[in-house]
Every structure is written in C-alpha cells, then in structure tokens.
Amino acid sequence: MKKDWYTTLSRRERQIMDIVYQHGSVSVGEVIEEMHDAPTYSSVRALMNILKDKGHLKTKKKGARYQYLPTRTRKEAARPALKRVMETFFDNSVEKTVAALLRTADADLSEQELERLSELINKAKNQG
C-alpha cells in the first residue's frame, strides 16, 4: 500500500500539523501552548523547520517572528487523515466510520445537515 504524506509524519509532526490546520497560521509559541506534553521551544522550532524542509509548511514574517502556514489546503490534508482514522479504527469501512460519527453524543444534526447527508448517500448510490 502506498503511504501518503500524512502517514509518513512522526507523532509530534502530526500533532504540529493538526494544530496548524486548526488555526491556519501559528507561531512556535502558539504550537507549544496547544501541544500536550510539549517538548522545548527549540525542539518544536526544529520540528517545524523539518516540516518546512519536507514541504508541509511555509513561513511568513510577522514582526520579529515567523508564522507557519500549511502548504496544502485543509481539504487536501483531511483526506489522508480521515483515511488513517478509518483504517485504524473502523476496518477501512465508510459505513462503520459514518455510523460511529452519527452515534456520538454531539452529533445533533440539523434538518439541513440530515438532508445533505441523504443527498450524498443518494449520489453515491447512483454512482455505483
């Protein structure tokens, strides 16, 4: 099986990328604030520069500091992340993944969301 860019990241690199995608643009200090059991400032900065060298992050100067931004859109990053969760926890089953999401306590879906999900299911039926 071909590995995608997300699965080749270390645990810490994935944590950093998750934080970057949650906020869109972050400094090293902001990542440290968000990271559970964060390593030192120097370690986080080094990891972020490794991610930059690998082509996952880019920087822009903001005052005296650098802000780190993702090089892929959130949508492009979501696919391999969701695929990894689906493979790891739901036997690579879309049905099991969706069912688990719908069973969560905070899955209080509006009528519009339910309608959109129905439309997506109908569209999938017609394609297959």
C-alpha positions in Angstrom: 0.0 0.0 0.0 1.3 3.4 -1.0 1.9 5.7 2.0 0.6 9.2 1.8 2.4 12.2 3.2 0.4 12.3 6.4 1.2 8.7 7.5 4.9 9.3 7.0 4.9 12.0 9.7 6.1 11.3 13.2 3.6 11.6 16.1 5.0 15.0 17.0 4.9 16.2 13.4 1.3 15.1 13.1 0.5 16.9 16.3 2.1 20.1 14.9 0.3 19.8 11.6 -3.0 19.2 13.3 -2.5 22.4 15.3 -1.5 24.3 12.2 -4.7 23.2 10.4 -6.9 24.1 13.4 -5.5 27.6 13.4 -4.4 28.2 9.8 -1.3 30.2 10.8 0.7 29.7 14.0 4.0 30.7 15.7 6.2 28.2 17.5 4.9 29.6 20.8 1.3 29.0 19.8 2.0 25.4 18.9 3.7 24.9 22.3 0.6 26.3 24.0 -1.7 23.9 22.2 0.6 20.8 22.3 0.0 18.3 25.1 3.3 17.5 26.9 5.2 19.8 24.6 8.9 19.5 24.2 11.2 22.5 24.4 10.8 25.6 22.3 14.0 24.7 20.4 12.6 21.2 19.7 9.3 22.4 18.4 11.0 25.1 16.2 13.3 22.4 14.8 10.3 20.1 14.1 8.5 22.9 12.4 11.6 23.7 10.3 11.8 20.0 9.3 8.2 20.1 8.3 9.1 23.2 6.2 12.0 21.4 4.6 9.7 18.5 3.8 7.4 20.9 2.0 4.5 20.7 4.5 4.8 24.2 6.0 5.8 27.6 4.7 6.6 30.7 6.7 5.8 34.4 6.6 7.4 37.0 8.7 5.1 38.8 11.1 7.0 41.4 13.1 10.0 39.8 14.7 8.5 36.3 14.5 7.7 33.8 11.8 4.2 32.4 11.3 3.9 28.9 9.9 1.2 28.0 7.4 0.3 24.7 5.7 1.3 24.2 2.1 -1.8 22.0 1.4 -5.4 23.1 1.9 -7.4 21.8 4.8 -9.4 19.7 2.3 -6.3 18.2 0.8 -5.0 17.4 4.3 -8.3 16.0 5.5 -8.4 13.0 3.1 -5.3 11.2 4.3 -6.0 12.0 8.0 -9.6 10.6 7.7 -8.3 7.6 5.7 -5.8 6.8 8.5 -8.6 7.0 11.2 -10.9 4.9 9.1 -8.2 2.2 8.5 -7.0 2.2 12.1 -10.4 2.2 14.0 -13.1 1.2 11.5 -11.7 -1.7 9.4 -11.4 0.7 6.5 -15.2 0.8 6.4 -17.0 4.0 5.4 -20.2 2.6 6.8 -18.6 1.9 10.3 -17.0 5.4 10.3 -20.2 7.2 9.5 -22.2 5.1 11.9 -19.7 6.0 14.7 -19.9 9.7 13.9 -23.7 9.6 14.0 -23.7 7.8 17.3 -21.5 10.4 19.1 -23.3 12.4 21.7 -22.6 15.7 20.0 -23.9 14.6 16.6 -27.0 16.8 17.0 -27.7 17.2 13.3 -30.0 19.9 11.9 -32.6 19.1 9.3 -30.4 20.7 6.6 -27.4 18.5 7.6 -29.6 15.4 7.5 -30.9 16.4 4.1 -27.4 17.0 2.8 -26.3 13.6 4.1 -29.3 12.0 2.4 -28.3 13.7 -0.9 -24.7 12.5 -0.6 -25.9 8.9 0.0 -28.3 9.0 -2.9 -25.5 10.4 -5.1 -23.2 7.6 -4.0 -25.9 5.0 -4.8 -26.4 6.4 -8.3 -22.6 6.4 -9.0 -22.3 2.7 -8.0 
